Amino acid sequence: MKEKGKTVVSIGVVLITFCIAFVLISRLLQPKYMTDLEEGSFISQYYREAGGHDVIFLGDCEVYANFSPMELYRNNGITAYIRGTPQQLVWMSYYVAEETFRYESPRVLVFNVNAMRYSEPVSEAYNRLTIDQMRWSGSKVGIITASMTEEEQFLSYVFPILRYHSRFDKLTQEDFSYLFQVRDNTFSGYQLHTEVVPEGTFPVKKALPDYQFGDICYEYLDKIRLLCEENGTELVLVKAPSLYPYWYDEYDEQIREYAAEYGLAFYNLAERSEEIGLDYTKDTYDGGYHLNLFGAVKLSQYFGDILTEEHGVADHRQDPKIAPAYDKKLQVYDETIEERMRVEDNEENK
């Protein structure tokens, strides 16, 4: 009996050791998204700040590049977080929202409607940037199932080693340095860009054969709306400023009709660029696709006033339970901006 007991223990130790090694190797091989495609780490950074936000933003690069929660706090005392990722499609936004409500119930959820134009998954690469670092829950299972392309396999998300086994000869110091934790490369989900690249030339605006949003987009927009209702959160729809890809009038009309039907606020901020004060010769870092810091400051000031005046979002700048932490974050944010501007000035003067 003793020998049998020792054998069982030995087998158990071997299995546990194998499982630990398997998990560690999988984690090592999975991209860390720290310096290359850093947008892939955005989803995981939320967990360190989860809870206590009055406003949550959902959407693609038009939210994480254009709105700055630090500026919302500086000017309006708004506590906000941007849960944006590249090419975040409507069903992705729904499952990110579903996960978010496990941690908090914001007063307002802001959804950028640009994704309504896409009715099918774009690529595995984009899927991975949203899904890979999401914590396991029913929401992650849902987002994988809804987002997979025909070539993808569910198990490759469960066991990353199945997808990334070929990275063994491509590992860098980054893979070891960030094996167990990642560093923040956003400010509450905002990707800071201080570069200035004036608006460029875009393709001629052509008529489309069909402007109708897909049924799946409306299905998941309904899910987001109902999820907000269940949690006592106001859903606000926006179209962030961008010169390209074109946001057609036919798109806008569909969103306005949907908002009117369900009593939602919709702000097409792209058509308010002049009122906001945006100058696309100075306020974009990539030729007009997204805003840089200077544009984000203007947009955040403008939209912060809307959130305060029209949606009753509270000002926490004098709240002793909230202000100290946000004042410290704001200080780091300002110091980072100063450092980046100094580096860019030095580069220009070389």
Summary of the structure (lengths in Angstrom):
residues: 350
radius of gyration: 22.2
end to end distance: 78.5
largest distance: 83.2
contacts: 1079
relative contact order: 0.16
helix: 55%
strand: 8%
